[in-house]
């Protein structure tokens, strides 16, 4: 390895998934202002929006989109406008 190109300040850092409150420790050089106590030891804290414990790809809990239901909902919502347009066409003829 070349000397002088790698950071020297690797330390244990607590990463917290804010969506499910899961905390895991790993080595990092990330700068933080907050700390978190884990098992009686205080670690620098990095907050995450999503991690391996909450991401649908890793958890297998993908959201199912009901596209057929969405289409039906759209059609029923705008059905009243379609009737008005047909009446207007008949009146114009």
Backbone as numpy.savetxt, mean C-alpha at the origin, in Angstrom:
# Nx Ny Nz CAx CAy CAz Cx Cy Cz
37.47 -6.73 -2.01 36.64 -5.54 -2.01 37.51 -4.30 -2.01
36.99 -3.28 -2.70 37.71 -2.01 -2.68 37.46 -1.32 -1.35
38.47 -0.67 -0.85 38.35 0.02 0.43 37.84 1.44 0.22
37.07 1.91 1.18 36.61 3.29 1.16 35.32 3.54 0.38
34.71 2.52 -0.18 33.48 2.76 -0.95 32.23 2.26 -0.22
32.40 1.51 0.86 31.27 0.97 1.60 31.07 1.74 2.90
29.82 1.98 3.29 29.57 2.72 4.54 30.06 1.92 5.75
30.47 2.65 6.76 31.00 2.03 7.97 29.96 1.98 9.09
28.84 2.68 8.92 27.89 2.83 10.02 26.71 1.86 9.95
26.93 0.61 9.56 25.87 -0.39 9.60 25.52 -0.66 11.05
24.22 -0.67 11.34 23.76 -0.95 12.69 22.38 -1.59 12.59
21.92 -2.20 13.66 20.59 -2.78 13.66 19.55 -1.65 13.71
18.56 -1.74 12.84 17.51 -0.73 12.74 16.17 -1.46 12.77
15.19 -0.87 13.48 13.84 -1.42 13.53 13.02 -0.82 12.38
12.43 -1.67 11.56 11.54 -1.24 10.49 10.12 -1.59 10.91
9.22 -0.61 10.87 7.84 -0.83 11.33 6.88 -0.61 10.18
6.10 -1.64 9.87 5.05 -1.56 8.86 3.86 -0.86 9.50
3.52 0.32 9.02 2.46 1.12 9.64 1.06 0.58 9.35
0.91 -0.26 8.34 -0.41 -0.78 8.01 -0.84 -1.92 8.93
0.12 -2.68 9.46 -0.26 -3.78 10.36 0.59 -3.82 11.65
1.37 -2.79 11.89 2.16 -2.63 13.12 3.23 -3.72 13.30
3.62 -4.41 12.25 4.66 -5.42 12.35 6.03 -4.73 12.41
6.92 -5.24 13.26 8.26 -4.68 13.42 9.29 -5.78 13.16
10.31 -5.45 12.37 11.40 -6.39 12.17 12.73 -5.64 12.22
13.77 -6.35 12.61 15.09 -5.77 12.76 16.00 -6.26 11.64
16.79 -5.34 11.11 17.79 -5.69 10.11 18.88 -4.63 10.14
20.01 -4.93 9.56 21.09 -3.95 9.51 20.84 -2.95 8.40
21.14 -1.69 8.69 20.92 -0.63 7.72 21.79 0.57 8.07
21.92 1.46 7.09 22.61 2.73 7.32 21.63 3.89 7.27
20.33 3.61 7.24 19.30 4.64 7.12 19.36 5.59 8.31
19.29 6.89 8.02 19.27 7.90 9.08 17.85 8.09 9.58
17.68 8.10 10.89 16.36 8.28 11.49 16.44 9.21 12.68
15.30 9.81 12.99 15.22 10.68 14.17 14.46 10.00 15.30
13.65 8.99 14.96 12.83 8.30 15.96 13.50 7.01 16.38
13.12 6.55 17.58 13.62 5.28 18.08 12.44 4.43 18.55
12.69 3.13 18.69 11.67 2.20 19.14 12.34 1.16 20.02
11.70 0.81 21.13 12.24 -0.19 22.03 11.69 -1.57 21.66
12.58 -2.50 21.36 12.21 -3.87 21.03 12.97 -4.80 21.97
12.26 -5.60 22.73 12.86 -6.54 23.69 13.82 -5.85 24.65
13.46 -4.66 25.09 14.27 -3.94 26.07 15.46 -3.19 25.50
15.65 -3.24 24.19 16.76 -2.54 23.55 16.18 -1.47 22.62
16.77 -0.29 22.64 16.28 0.82 21.81 17.02 0.83 20.46
16.22 0.87 19.38 16.78 0.86 18.02 16.28 2.08 17.25
17.04 2.57 16.28 16.52 3.60 15.38 15.32 3.04 14.63
14.31 3.88 14.36 13.06 3.43 13.75 12.89 4.00 12.35
12.57 3.11 11.39 12.20 3.52 10.03 10.77 3.04 9.81
9.87 3.98 9.47 8.47 3.64 9.25 8.24 3.32 7.78
7.52 2.23 7.53 7.22 1.79 6.17 5.71 1.83 5.93
5.31 2.17 4.72 3.90 2.14 4.34 3.45 0.70 4.13
4.31 -0.10 3.53 3.97 -1.48 3.20 5.24 -2.31 3.25
5.12 -3.55 3.67 6.28 -4.44 3.74 5.87 -5.84 3.31
6.75 -6.78 3.49 6.46 -8.16 3.08 5.31 -8.76 3.90
5.03 -8.21 5.07 3.96 -8.76 5.90 2.59 -8.22 5.55
2.53 -7.17 4.72 1.22 -6.61 4.37 0.98 -6.51 2.87
2.00 -6.74 2.06 1.84 -6.63 0.61 1.07 -7.83 0.08
0.04 -7.61 -0.76 -0.77 -8.72 -1.27 0.02 -9.80 -2.01
1.09 -9.43 -2.67 1.88 -10.42 -3.40 2.47 -11.46 -2.44
2.96 -11.00 -1.29 3.59 -11.90 -0.33 2.59 -12.59 0.58
1.48 -11.92 0.89 0.50 -12.49 1.80 -0.49 -13.41 1.10
-0.64 -13.26 -0.22 -1.61 -14.07 -0.96 -3.03 -13.59 -0.80
-3.22 -12.44 -0.20 -4.56 -11.89 0.02 -4.82 -10.78 -0.98
-4.89 -11.13 -2.24 -5.12 -10.14 -3.29 -6.58 -9.72 -3.27
-6.82 -8.48 -3.61 -8.19 -7.98 -3.68 -8.82 -8.43 -4.99
-10.02 -8.98 -4.90 -10.73 -9.42 -6.08 -11.64 -8.29 -6.54
-11.46 -7.86 -7.77 -12.29 -6.81 -8.32 -13.46 -7.43 -9.06
-14.65 -7.09 -8.64 -15.86 -7.61 -9.26 -16.21 -6.71 -10.44
-15.61 -6.98 -11.58 -15.82 -6.11 -12.74 -17.23 -6.23 -13.28
-17.81 -7.41 -13.24 -19.18 -7.57 -13.73 -20.14 -6.76 -12.87
-19.94 -6.79 -11.57 -20.78 -6.00 -10.67 -20.60 -4.52 -10.88
-19.41 -4.11 -11.18 -19.14 -2.69 -11.41 -19.81 -2.21 -12.68
-19.80 -3.06 -13.70 -20.45 -2.69 -14.96 -21.96 -2.58 -14.77
-22.53 -3.54 -14.06 -23.97 -3.50 -13.79 -24.34 -2.26 -12.97
-23.52 -1.93 -12.01 -23.76 -0.75 -11.18 -23.72 0.52 -12.04
-22.74 0.58 -12.95 -22.62 1.73 -13.85 -23.85 1.85 -14.74
-24.28 0.73 -15.32 -25.43 0.74 -16.22 -26.70 1.15 -15.48
-26.89 0.63 -14.27 -28.09 0.99 -13.52 -28.06 2.46 -13.09
-26.89 2.97 -12.82 -26.76 4.36 -12.38 -27.12 5.33 -13.51
-26.71 5.00 -14.73 -26.93 5.90 -15.85 -28.10 5.47 -16.73
-28.89 4.53 -16.25 -30.04 4.05 -16.99 -31.08 5.15 -17.16
-31.27 5.96 -16.13 -32.27 7.04 -16.19 -31.93 8.06 -17.28
-30.65 8.30 -17.53 -30.26 9.25 -18.57 -30.51 8.67 -19.96
-30.37 7.40 -20.09 -30.60 6.74 -21.37 -32.07 6.86 -21.76
-32.99 6.71 -20.84 -34.43 6.82 -21.12 -34.79 8.24 -21.56
-34.17 9.23 -20.92 -34.44 10.62 -21.25 -33.98 10.91 -22.68
-32.84 10.38 -23.05 -32.32 10.60 -24.40 -33.22 10.00 -25.44
-33.76 8.81 -25.20 -34.65 8.15 -26.16 -35.93 8.95 -26.32
-36.48 9.50 -25.24 -37.68 10.31 -25.31 -37.44 11.56 -26.11
-36.29 12.18 -25.93 -35.96 13.39 -26.66 -35.83 13.11 -28.15
-35.28 11.96 -28.52 -35.13 11.57 -29.93 -36.50 11.40 -30.57
-37.44 10.77 -29.85 -38.78 10.56 -30.37 -39.51 11.88 -30.57
-39.32 12.81 -29.66 -39.99 14.12 -29.75 -39.46 14.91 -30.93
-38.17 14.75 -31.26 -37.57 15.48 -32.36 -38.06 14.96 -33.70
-38.42 13.69 -33.81 -38.87 13.12 -35.07 -40.25 13.52 -35.35
